[in-house]
Amino acid sequence: MAEPQPILVLGVGNILYTDEGLGVRIVDQMMQDYDFSDNVTLMDGGTLGTKLMDPIQQSDLLIVVDAVLVGDEPGSVYRLTGEDLRKSLGFINSMHDTDLVDTLILCDLTGKRPDAVVIGVEPVDYQSMGVELSPDIAKRIPAVIDIVLKEIEQAGGSWTRKAPGAAEGGDPTLPS
């Protein structure tokens, strides 16, 4: 039986700018609420850009969770691949060290670029300073987590929900 492919779930964004940090918040929530198979790694990528090259190159599938600007209703959820990746704020936002498309191109040049998909949410506010997600975006977190869990399953990863109360603390900006 073949080894399951390494999967990296990367939450990106700046948590100091309201909904721009939703990817990080969602991955943090997933780490608190779920256990994953050994081939699945969850990571807070923040705004690290090219500093993420090593973990990205260690994966065969990169699932990025981020705010995306498509122009639809705030709270809309998207699955982006290929050229559509540029709609992700992590792929175009100058606040990041460099955009993630550049990072993937660098991975390509070194001969190790994973397949990539973005699970994104249209933000309400991504420019105001604030550490809490807007209420409309906070309500979308369970739906986005479900989509990411399905992506993980389809790629050969698995997960189990932690027992209630098993997670220490919690993120006060997220619904429980």
N, C-alpha and C positions, 0 to 999 in steps of 0.2 A: 504494500500500500504506500502511495506517495506521501511525502511530508506535506502538511498543509502549508499554503503560501503565507509568508509573513505579511501581516496587515498592520498599517499604522493609521490610527485615527487621530488626526491633528486638529486641535481647536486653535484657531488663530484670531487675532484682533487685539485691540487696545482696550483693556477693561476700564480705563479712565474716561472713555468717551461713550457713555450710555450703551446703545445697542451695537456699537462697533465691536464690543467685547463679547458678543453673544456666543461665538464659537468656543471661546475659552470657558465661559460659564456652563455651556452644555456639556463639554467634555469633563469638566470638574464634577458636574452632577452625575454623569455616567460612572465615573470612578468611585463615587460615594455609594451608588445604588446597585452596581453590578460587578460580578466577577467574570473574567474572560478567559478563554482558552489560551494556552501558552503562545500561540502564533499571533495573538492580538495585543498590540501595545497602544495605550492611550497616552496622549502627550499634550501639555499646554505649550503651544508654539508661540503664544504671544505675538510679538512683532519681530521675531528673530531673523527672518529672511534667510540669507545664505548660511547662517549658523545652523540651520536645520538640515543641511545637505546630508550629513552623516546618517541621522536616523531615517531620512527619506530614502536614501540609497540602500538601507538595510531592509526595506520593505519591497514586496512585489505589487502591493496595492496600497495606494495612499488615499484615504478618505479625509477630506478637509471639511471642517464645519466652520462656517463663516457667515458674515452678513454679505448680501449680494444686492447689487443695484441693477434691477431689470426695469423698474418703473411701474410695476404692478402695485396692487394694494399692500400696504405694510402688513407684515405677518405672513405673506405668501411664502410657500416653501418650494424650493427648486432642487432639481438634480442636474448638475452641469458637468459636461465632459468636453474634451476637445477645445475648440476655439471659444466656447461659451465660458471656459474657466476665467477669462478676463473680466467677467462681471462680478467676480468675488472681490470684496474690498481687499482681502489679503493678497490678491493678485494685481491690484492697481493702486493701492493706497500708498502715497509717498511717506506716510508716517512709519511704514515698515522699513527695515534696513534696506531691502530691495524687494521687488515683487516676487511672488512665488513662481510666476511663469519664468522669470530669469533663473531662479533656482532650479527649476525643472530642466531648463535648457542646459545649465551647467552640469546637471546630473547626466543628461543625454551625452554631453561632450566627454564625460568620463566613462561612458559606456554602461551606466547603471541608472536608468530612469524607470520608476515604477509606473504602472497604470494609475491614473488619478481621476477622482470624482469629487465634486464639491456638493455637499448638502448645505444649502444656504437658505437664509431667511431675509426677505425684504425688510430693512430696518424702518422704524418710525423716526428715530433720531440717532444719528451717528456722529454728530458734530459738537453737541453740547457736552461739557465736562460733567460727569456724574458716574458714580460707581454702580448704580442700580439700573437694571434693564427697564425699559418702558413697560407698563402693565400689559399692553397688547402683545409685546414680544415675549414677556415672561409666560403668558398663557400658552404660547406655541411650543414651549420646551418639551412637554411630553410627546407631542406629535413628531417633533424633529428627532428625538431620541428613538422613537419607534422606527423611523425611516433608517437611521444609522444602524440600528440593531439588525434590520433586514439586510442591509448592505453587507454587514459582517457575516451573517449567515450564508448569504449567496456566494460569498468569497471563500467559504470553508472554515470560518471561525464560529465559535459558540460562546454563549453567555448564560449566566444564571443570575437571577435577582437575589441580592443579599437579603437576609432575614430583616424584618423591621427592627430598627434600633441597633443594627449591626454597625452602621456607619457612625463614626464619631463626629460630633459637631454638625456641620452642614453649612451651606452658603445661605446667609440671610437674604440675599437678593433673589433667590430662586424659590419657586413654590415647592412644597414638599409632597 
